[in-house]
Every structure is written in structure tokens, then in C-alpha cells.
Amino acid sequence: MNGLGKHLRALRTQAGLTQAEIGYRAGISREVVCAIENGRTNPRIGTVKRYCEAIGARIVIGFPPKEQK
């Protein structure tokens, strides 16, 4: 399981939703939800966006600061 999948699964379980419910709300199959959560696929950003919208979460992208030399 990769970091993204682990995080998405945690958000889903906190929301009290099943993989099938997320799939229905996001317009993807339960099998795809399972593959994402288990790190077997790298979803497109649009798929992650729909997943997050389905659970009421938002995407925040951050980059670490450049190291000083």
C-alpha cells in the first residue's frame, strides 16, 4: 500500500463509507477504489479529485522547501 492509498483509505473509513459507496459517488468501480487504496494503481489527479469530493475532502499539494547550500 502506498502513502496516497493508505491516506485515502483512512479518510474513507473516517467518513464511515464503504469502497462501493465511494465508487458510486466518484463514478469509479469498487475494484478501482480497492486498487487505489492498496497501491496497485497510480490514479490520475482527476480520479483522486473525484474520490476526495465523494468524502468531502480537498486536495492540498505542497512541496518541501529547497535545501540551502
C-alpha positions as CSV (number, residue, x, y, z in Angstrom):
1,M,0.0,0.0,0.0
2,N,1.5,3.4,-1.0
3,G,1.2,6.6,1.0
4,L,-1.6,8.0,-1.1
5,G,-3.7,4.8,-0.9
6,K,-3.2,4.5,2.8
7,H,-4.3,8.1,3.3
8,L,-7.3,7.8,1.1
9,R,-8.4,4.6,2.9
10,A,-8.1,6.4,6.3
11,L,-10.2,9.3,5.1
12,R,-12.8,6.9,3.7
13,T,-13.1,4.9,6.9
14,Q,-13.2,8.1,9.0
15,A,-16.2,9.1,6.8
16,G,-17.8,5.7,7.5
17,L,-18.1,4.8,3.9
18,T,-17.6,1.6,2.0
19,Q,-15.5,1.2,-1.1
20,A,-18.7,0.7,-3.1
21,E,-20.2,3.9,-1.7
22,I,-17.1,5.9,-2.7
23,G,-17.0,4.3,-6.1
24,Y,-20.7,5.2,-6.7
25,R,-20.2,8.8,-5.5
26,A,-16.9,9.2,-7.5
27,G,-18.1,7.4,-10.6
28,I,-15.5,4.7,-10.4
29,S,-15.8,1.0,-9.7
30,R,-15.3,-0.6,-6.3
31,E,-12.5,-2.5,-7.8
32,V,-10.7,0.7,-8.8
33,V,-11.2,2.1,-5.3
34,C,-9.7,-1.1,-3.9
35,A,-6.7,-0.9,-6.3
36,I,-6.0,2.7,-5.4
37,E,-6.2,2.1,-1.7
38,N,-3.9,-0.9,-2.0
39,G,-1.4,0.9,-4.1
40,R,-1.9,-1.4,-7.1
41,T,-2.5,1.6,-9.4
42,N,-1.5,5.2,-9.7
43,P,-4.7,7.1,-10.2
44,R,-4.9,10.3,-12.3
45,I,-5.3,13.5,-10.4
46,G,-8.9,13.8,-11.7
47,T,-9.7,10.4,-10.1
48,V,-8.2,11.4,-6.8
49,K,-10.2,14.7,-7.0
50,R,-13.5,12.9,-7.5
51,Y,-12.6,10.4,-4.7
52,C,-11.9,13.3,-2.3
53,E,-15.0,15.2,-3.3
54,A,-17.0,12.0,-2.6
55,I,-15.8,12.0,1.0
56,G,-15.9,15.8,1.5
57,A,-12.1,16.2,1.5
58,R,-9.9,18.5,-0.5
59,I,-6.6,18.1,-2.2
60,V,-3.7,20.2,-0.9
61,I,-0.4,19.9,-2.7
62,G,2.8,21.1,-1.0
63,F,6.4,21.0,-2.0
64,P,9.3,20.9,0.5
65,P,11.5,24.0,0.6
66,K,14.7,23.8,-1.4
67,E,17.6,22.9,0.8
68,Q,20.1,25.7,1.5
69,K,23.7,25.1,0.4
